[in-house]
Amino acid sequence: VAVGMHLCGALSPRAISLFAAEPALDSLLLAPCCLDKRFDAALKATARQLGRDPFECKVDQLREALEALPRVEVRVARDASFRTNRSAAEGGDGCKNAMIVGQRRAASGPDAPLC
């Protein structure tokens, strides 16, 4: 299991790359943090055009990157006790509280391990 907490900018996509490259990891728990202007400027601009919160667009981007990996199931969980947005009520709707979980499905078929 790999855990990435408060990974800013390019660190969240890098954690996904490391998860993809290391077959010994069966799960990735990713809690992204802020967007970095060096890496996420285009994403922020797109979010503004769509009238969406840039963080939510980042969560979608990371979820899609994990979903693109073979045999990986992905879900996004929310926890009201996360408190990463000081301008919102603690634990409220405006808090950046996404947890993206990627878990490899067991291989199946004739090439699957026996144990």
Sequence and secondary structure as in RCSB ss.txt:
>XXXX:A:sequence
VAVGMHLCGALSPRAISLFAAEPALDSLLLAPCCLDKRFDAALKATARQLGRDPFECKVDQLREALEALPRVEVR
VARDASFRTNRSAAEGGDGCKNAMIVGQRRAASGPDAPLC
>XXXX:A:secstr
 EEEEEE TTHHHHHHHHHHH TT  EEEEEE    HHHHHHHHHHHHHHT  HHHHHHHHHHHHHHTSTTEEEE
EEE TT    TTS TTSTTS  EEEEEEE    STTS   
